[in-house]
Structures are given as structure tokens and as C-alpha cells.
Amino acid sequence: MVEGHDMINGDKGLDQMLKIEIEGRGRFEVPRGTTIAALLEQAGGKISREAIAAKLNGSVVDLRTPLQDDASIDVVTFDDEHGAEIYRHTASHVMAQAVKNLYGDVRLGIGPAIEDGFYYDFHFVEPLGPEELEKIEGEMQKIIKEDLPLERTEMSRDAALRFFGEQGEAYKVELIQGLPDDAVISCYGQGDFVDLCAGPHLASTGRLKTVKLLNLAGAYWRGDEKRPMLQRIYGTAFPKKKMLDEYLARMEEAKKRDHRKLGRELDLFSFHEEGPGFPFYHPRGMVIRRELEQFWREEHRRAGYEEVQTPIILNRSLWEQSGHWEHYQENMYFTKIDEGDYAVKPMNCPGAMLVYKAGMYSYRDLPLRLAEMGQVHRHEKSGTLHGLMRVRSFTQDDAHIFMLPEQIEAEVDGVMELVDKFYRVFGFTYNVELSTKPEKSMGSEAMWSQATGALHAVLTKKGINFKINEGDGAFYGPKIDFHLRDSLGRTWQCGTIQLDFQMPEKFDLSYIGADGQKHRPAMIHRVVYGAMERFIALLVEHYGGAFPLWLAPVQAVVIPITERQHGYAREVQDSLQQEGIRVNLDDRSEKMGYKIREAQLQKIPYMLVAGEKEEAAGSVAVRQRETGDMGPMPLSEFQGKIKQEIISRGLEG
């Protein structure tokens, strides 16, 4: 290969041919300067049709990228990790162009891809109404039909500031000013529309197949409530109409399962102006919460945990010692007691440190597993609050494990087994992520390396597939996160295992080793449910309000056919209540069909009809929520059946 020759100048000698390996397709030879798109077209087949972008020697790039050296290429499709993101990011640019075409005097904010879709923030002179979405969507279709190429250009900082300044794009100017001095500033143009963007993108607008705009929302610029309120337009995009239709059907189902809607209908919880972001549990909601707590306590006792409780308000000095005052202050609430500064705890960890510090331990006492259902408070911005999913007061099912350094891997393994046991009971599958050192952190590189290595080793030994989430660890240590998949295919981060060498150091924790000397314990922070409130919201949506029997606020309802059976129906209710079963009696003067429909709407697992025949036989006619009519059953037999189903938590068979 002769360096310095330029194929664009027409030298097509053999020394200008590049060897390119396409994963799964073999090796190809092409002239230097050939674009990846042209190479894939030469390779033929569906690889060219389905390609969205490519990994060039491991880096994701546009298909319009010219090849300059021998290389290996992995084709990125919609189903790959980056594929859907690139596809939808291009859709956000098309939407921005459509908006600029339709409403000239509009300023652009940002427009990233998000899970299952994209959005773009705009500053309109007059806010848009939802009826405008169809109009914008129509303009997007025109741009897609034009099949405009997306072309990348790079600018100097001064040129970029001048260009966007002349366009009146104040938000883009601010973004450029915030970039490092040595940052590569790139833009993507399609037709006469140019946007500040790092890319990559689809080769042309025509590669988009189906787009759908979903809704409007307000969003403060850069998430700061002191900055201007912009209008955010949400949308989604898929390469096939069938995929879009399936997604919209899932979203429709998600609306029906919205925990805020079902929380009202099933009388589980409420929110009030007197306490925004602070949930009020109703009696039926408390049943679910207490059952979850009881299950948690049973399993933790079996796993060797001891339960503690720590105060909600503690002195400022503790939060300074823990690092929260420096790293987490903006999310905390404060108060004064006897002229001293105190904080309402945003986390349970420092309290657990004091519990450990109050005792004296030898190496024989470790591991020590301290569990706490601890209520915490965090100052969330009002715009981020969302039912039970995002609140200002919640309970974490925390545990802090203090151990010898050589016990780390065994304890992490034990927590993973416990987490798996819990999630199987609820019918969840999950993905695992290992999150590494964030930009804002405390502790030495050596400590971080040791902690991250230990978590990596456990995951590898257990043969668990996991993704590395760079820079998303806690400020005091790396962590393993569990992302649950619900019945609609959505994922939720709940459980976490955080390995921490910092807190024992900061609180001067120690144990007496076999050598009679003081040593520093290692520590794990972990939750299984995560936040109880969020987990309950997740269960409401996962089950669509139809909780499994052991969690159902009302497990059975007795329905007498006529007034003559009211006495027998009360006997049935009393008998079941004596066995600890949550049972109601519906003796209203309503028709049978109406009562059964009401019970179905309330998602009650069992309906027990009591008529003349049932009274004479000491039985009940059993109707189950999902399977329907199960026929008559002696009351004693039904009691045995329902008790066993409750005890097994529905896992039998």
C-alpha cells in the first residue's frame, strides 16, 4: 500500500485496494475512498437493505463513511444495540426539519433517541396544540419521500458559533460554548436543514419507513426549572409497520395498566396537594405492602440477615463524614434542632455504619448482615414526580453486609441468589449490568479497581451475561444492577449490589483479625425490591391490577343469591376469616350478574356464590378470576385449596 495517494484523484492502482473483512460475509477488496454503503451494496443480499450503520474497527460510524485503510466491519441493524438508537435519532432530525419548515420562528433545543422512541425540544413563539402533531407527521413523510442524504461536516468552534448565531439558534450556541476547547464540532445536513450533532445517522431520510408522533409535553431547558420552558414532542419510528402497530398496541395496554389509574380504581393509594410527591396508602394498598414486607422478612431471616431500624433525622456532621453533604446535598431536606444543622436521611447507609460502630467484632463474627426497611426522603423536582414511580418519600429494603475481604465473592454470590429467588416469585426475568466508576466519585483508583474486579469475577464465575455500564456506579463504589422485564416487555431497574471500600474507611470501621490486630471490613450495600413504592407501582402494571392470590387485597368475595342465604354467606365469610383469608361479603340488593362483574372489575381472585343448594350441602359455587366457573366445592375443601395456594405464593406447578 502506498501512503498518501488519494483515490478521488483517480489513481486506481492495485496498491490502493483495501482489504475489508465484513463479519459473517468474508473479505472484500475495494478502492480506498469507497463508502461503507457502496461496499455493502457490492456484498449484496439483505445485509445492504437492513444496514443502519456499521462498526468500523469497533467504532460505530455512518454508512456514508469512506474507507481509508484495511479494516473489519460489523453491520449494525435495527435489532442491534446501537441500531434502533441511530434510526430514531435520524427520525428526530427529520421531525426538527419538518417543524422548521412549518413554523419558521422556532428555536431548536435537543433531540435524542430514547428507549422505544425519540423526542425534540422546541421553543415556539406560540405553544402548539396536540392537533398539530398530524400536520408535522405529514411534513415528515414528505421529507422521507425526498430521500435527502444526511451529510456530516466538521466546523471550527468559531465557525460553528458564527453559523448557529446567524441562524438565531441560541440554544445551539449555548451547547457549543459548553463543549471542551478541543472538541470536534460536527453537524449533519439534510437538504437545507443543518443541525449540531455528533451522529451517526442513517444514510438518507428515505431509509426511515414508519414514524409516529405520540404526544406533547413541557420540558425546562437542560432540566433546570429556572431556565425557559420548551415544548417537547415525543415520537417513535420502526423499519416495519407491523412493528409500529405492535408497539402502539403495547402502549395502549400500558395506558390501561397505568398504576396511577388502577391505584384510584382499586383504592390502593392517593396523592394530595398538601404533600406533593408523598404517597398516602389506603387500607387495600397497605395489604399489598405488608405482604411484600412479610415475604421480605421471612426470606432474609432464612438468609442470615438481622433487622435494624435507624433514625430519619441525623446531624449534619454524619452526612459530612459519609460524603453525602458534598456529593448529594441538592437532593436532601434540612432542618435545625437546638441551633444545630440536621438532615432528613436520603439513604440508610450512614445509620447502618453507626449500628456497626456501636459493637465490637472479631473476624469470627463476620459476615454481619444488617437489613433495614428504611424510609428515606429525597428532593425530586416537581416536574419529575410520577405516581409511585418517582416520589419524594419512599422505603428502601436496604441491607448492609460487613465482611472480611476474602468473603466478598461469596457474599455477592449469596445476594445474587437471593435476588433471583425473589424475582422468580413475581414471574420476572431480568438483565444484569455492571456499573463502573462515575466522574464524581471518592476513593483511590486502586480501591475502585479492586472493587470492580471483585464484582466482575462473581458475574463471570456464575456464567451470567452482563453488560458493562461505564461511569454509572455510585459515588462510593461500583455496582451490579438488575433490570426487570415486565409483562409488556418494559425494563425497570430495581435490585442493586454495591461494593464499597469507602464508607468503612470514612467511619473508621474495624474488626479484630486472627492476628489480634484491627483490620478494615469490606462492605456491600444492596436492595432487592429497590424502593417499595416503585416496586408496588411496577407490580400493579405488571399484573394489570390482578394480583396473585397471596398479594390480592381481597382474596375472595362471598355472594349470596337471595336474602335468604345472607346468614349462611356470613358463616362462610367468618369461617374463611378465621383461617386468615381476606374475604368480603357482597350482600347488596343487586342482581347476581352485576355483583360478579363488580368483583371482576375489582380483580378479586375468587367469587363464592352461596345459594339454596350450597347452603344445604355446606358448599360454595366457586368462580375464579381467570378460569371462570369451577363448580360447587365443599367449604372445607375450598379453604384447604386457597390456603395452600396462598402459602405457596402461586409457585406450585
Secondary structure, DSSP 8 states (H G I E B T S, - for coil): --TT--GGGT---GGGEEEEEETTTEEEEEETT-BHHHHHHHH-THHHHH--EEEETTEEE-TT-B--S-EEEEEE-TTSTTHHHHHHHHHHHHHHHHHHHH-SSEEE----EETTEEEEEEEESS---TTHHHHHHHHHHHHHHHT-B-EEEEE-HHHHHHHHHHTT-HHHHHHHHTS-TT--EEEEEETTEEEE------SBGGG--EEEEEEEEEEEGGG-TTS-EEEEEEEEEESSHHHHHHHHHHHHHHHHH-HHHHHHHTT-EE--TTSTT--EE-HHHHHHHHHHHHHHHHHHHHTT-EE----SEEEHHHHHHHTHHHHSGGG-EEEEETTEEEEE-S-SHHHHHHHHHTS--BGGG-SEEEEEEEEEE----GGG-BTTTB-SEEEEEEEEEEE-GGGHHHHHHHHHHHHHHHHHHTT-EEEEEEE---SS--S-HHHHHHHHHHHHHHHHHTT--EEEETT-SBTTB-EEEEEEE-TTS-EEEEEEEEEESHHHHHTT--EE-TTSSEE--EEEEEEEEEEHHHHHHHHHHHHTT---TTT-SS-EEEEESSGGGHHHHHHHHHHHHHTT--EEE---SS-HHHHHHHHHHTT-SEEEEE-HHHHHHTEEEEEETTTEEEEEEEHHHHHHHHHHHHHTTT---
